[in-house]
Amino acid sequence: MPDRFARHSWACLVLWSFAAIAPAQTTPLPTGPAIALEEALARTMAGNPELAAFGHRVDAALGRLQQAHIAPNPELDLAVADALGTDDYRGLRSAETTVTIAWVLERGIRRRQVDAAVADVSLREVETRIMQLDAAAETARRFLACLAYQARLENAVRAVGLAAETVDAVRRRVAAGGAARAELSRAEAGLVRAGILEEEYTHELLSAYHRLSAQWGAKDPDFNRVEGNVRKLPAVQPLTALLSRVDSNPDLALFLSRRRLAEAELHIAQARSRPNWRVHAGVRRIERTDDLALVGGISVPLGTRSRHLGRIAETRAEMARAQGEARARRVHIEAALFVLHQELLHHVNVAASLRDRVIPLLESALDSTHRAYVLGRGSYLELSAVQAELLQVDGELLETGVDAHGLVVEIERLTGVPVLYPAAAQRGQP
């Protein structure tokens, strides 16, 4: 028996030593003021490296548009004939010198090229909007992850407090001879395990802060907390209101922009099937008679129409594909919105039930069980079971709230509206 007691004492000493050392080895949380989602989104829009790199594509498209407005330059041509020959054509005595200026009659090609360049700029701008919306949604997800780990850490701290209360109660029972020493060892082990979980969430929270700050290109976070309460449930909008905003989704605008670009390229191909004409006019000097004469002409390429039939067919197919993809994308978005809306309703209802009905009952049960144990009328197993059940349900409530807010972010992304954290439209109490 003494050996068993010694082994228990040594095990408790080791566990307590680990609990004291582990937090000291944890990297401290950053210092600085708290940050709200609006500020995180603004920093992302201003400093996200991927957005900055993609912005050069828009600049390139604007450069192509500028180039498309430039008309071909006229050409100056100088030709000398009947010179440097023999007899009558020796030297320049019989030379004919012709100076002409030639112009290209584009027959609408440049205007079509400008239209295509404008469509390309619109496409790049829509792609930029999509990237901005994706970056904002990812920032909201990472912000939500920070809120979740903050709440999990709070739960872990609460679990440590409950475990410490249990150890104190069991220690008094053991001292009074009303409980076995093994119960104290189990309670102390539970306290150590709660401290380990607290340390784990502290580490995860620090990593979440770094992932969030990376959204705007920062190496280290300059904030020590994110603002918000993930325990509050988001307000659920009617499905009809969500479906009415589908047209705001830039993914649909992307396909429409691709169709407009394909249509503009089709017009270019059709215009090129009507070849450019070259018109030239000038003056010819005849040295033999010392006379001047006007010259002019027009050049028309032959057999050009058939050279662009394949390009015309290709652009028609691209137009049809873009239109078909737009329809398919709309069906996908509407179906996804229905599923997400149903999941959000379910999560909100479950969270409300846990918060308003289950947790109050378990808190009352824990209070009664703790009083009974202190008075010697209850067992350690009953106390630890009720305590574990309360902590489990509280964790379920937290994760359900996190999932609900995550669904709101995904719904906002699908409807194409700017991502705003649902704290502005929440209901209920934490």
Secondary structure, 3 states (H helix, E strand, C coil): CHHHHHHHHHHHHHHHHHHHHHHHCCCCCCCCCEECHHHHHHHHHHHCHHHHHHHHHHHHHHHHHHHHCCCCCCEEEEEEECCCCCHHHCCCCCCEEEEEEEEEECCCHHHHHHHHHHHHHHHHHHHHHHHHHHHHHHHHHHHHHHHHHHHHHHHHHHHHHHHHHHHHHHHHHHHCCCCCHHHHHHHHHHHHHHHHHHHHHHHHHHHHHHHHHHHHCCCCCCCCEECCCCCCEECCCCHHHHHCCHHHCHHHHHHHHHHHHHHHHHHHHHHHCCCCEEEEEEEEEECCCCEEEEEEEEECCCCCHHHHHHHHHHHHHHHHHHHHHHHHHHHHHHHHHHHHHHHHHHHHHHHHHHHHHHHHHHHHHHHHHHHHHHCCCCCHHHHHHHHHHHHHHHHHHHHHHHHHHHHHHHHHHHHCCCCCCHHHHEECCC
